[in-house]
């Protein structure tokens, strides 16, 4: 079993992602390129472990369970395999976490 923290960085991008990058400019374009490179490396690592050792389950954890810019998917769209989307605001309202204070 793999427990995949920061799972929003682990995906196989759509082939059209290259087209989306052409629309981005400056820092956004650079960030999208870095995101895709990191995602390819991360998912390739999972695939290598699966080939060599086997993986029966993957549990993705993320405070941002949605696609990033440059993924080829609509930015901000929840992952289709998301089981729970419990926001910080929901946690504050339920009393699970305190209201963040900034100095």
C-alpha positions, 0 to 999 in steps of 0.5 A: 500500500502507498500513502501518497501525501501531497497527492496533488503533485502526482498525476499523469497529465493530459496530452493537451497540457502542452497546448495549455502551456502556450496560453500561459505567460511568465511565472505561470508558464514556468510554474506549470512546467515545473508542476508537470515535471514533478508530477511525471517523476512522482507518478513514474516512481509509483509505477516503478514500485508497482512493477517491481514490488506490487501495489494493491492500494494507493491512498492519496492525501492532500490539502488541495485535492485538485488539478494544478495549472498546466496539468491539462485539466481545468485548474481547480477541478477536484480529483474525480477520486476525491472521497472527502473535501473538508475545507479549512473553513469547515474545520474552523466552523466545526471547532476542529481547528482554531482560527488562524492568527497572523502576527 
